[in-house]
Amino acid sequence: MSSADLEDKKILMVVAQRNFRDEEFFEPREIFEDMYIDVTVASNSTEDAEGTLGRKIKPDISIDDAIAANYDAIVIAGGGGSREYLWSNEKLHELVRNAIEHEKVVAAICISPVVLAKAGILKDRRATVFKDAACIKELKNCKAVYEDEDVIISDNVVTGRDPKCAEKFGEAVLEALSRN
């Protein structure tokens, strides 16, 4: 796939305000930007968001102001902060559901596939999540078909397991975008 195929694409990357997993945000973002994809960053507010490893990013918009129709994909980084800031964020759930309704790509890595499960879009869909009993239980409770894989592409939904898969996850999002 060439950058020409993807250069007009727009991705909304979502991070928790605190304790997002640095690799799961910065590695995919670099992959997207290398393909000339326009990346917008959203979080709970536009104040600096800080990763688990200490890197910071200034979000462009708040999740509350994001509109799914403006993007070709929504990509949610993981990390411990996802549980606190994103799992139960109803506005984010609505954003994800809207993206699916508009046949956009939706992706989440580490513990953030729980956001997709809670939004109701993983029902009867193959998905992976960080190998943690509580995360796996959340997926199964929401009727996802859990599989212990690095990355799973199920139609236009991409899930990734952990920080070690961040690069592979970013490439899977590009693959899903190129088919969409």
C-alpha positions, 0 to 999 in steps of 0.5 A: 500500500502506498502513501498516495492511497492513504494521504487524504485519510484522517485519523482521530487518536484517543488517549486517556488524560493520564497514564496512556501507554506511550508506545501504543500512541506514539508508534502508531501515530508515527506510522500514520504520519509517515503515510501522510495521514492527518492525525487529530488527538483527542482526550478528556480535555485539551490539557496536556495528556501524560503517558505512563512513561512520562511523554506528553501530548497536547490533545487537539480536541476533547472527546466531547467535541469529536465528530465521527463523520470527520474521520476515516478511523478512530484509534484508541491507545491503551494503558492503565488510564484507559480504565479510569478515563475511557472505559465508561466514557459515554461520549466516547462510546457514542463516537465509536458507535457513530463511526461504525454506523458510518463504516469507519475503521475503529481500533483499540489496543491493550485494555482499550478494546474494553471501550469498544466492547462497552460501546456494543460494537464487539458483539459476536466479533473476534477481538483481542485485549491485554492478557488480564482477567478483568479485561478478558471478562469485560470482553466476554461479558459484552459477547465479544469472541476473545482470542489471544492474538497480537492483532485482530482485524474483524471487518473494519474493527482492529484490536491489539493486545499490548505495547509489544504489538504497537507497530503491528497494530498501527500497520493493521489500522493502515490495512483496514483503512486501505480496504475501507 
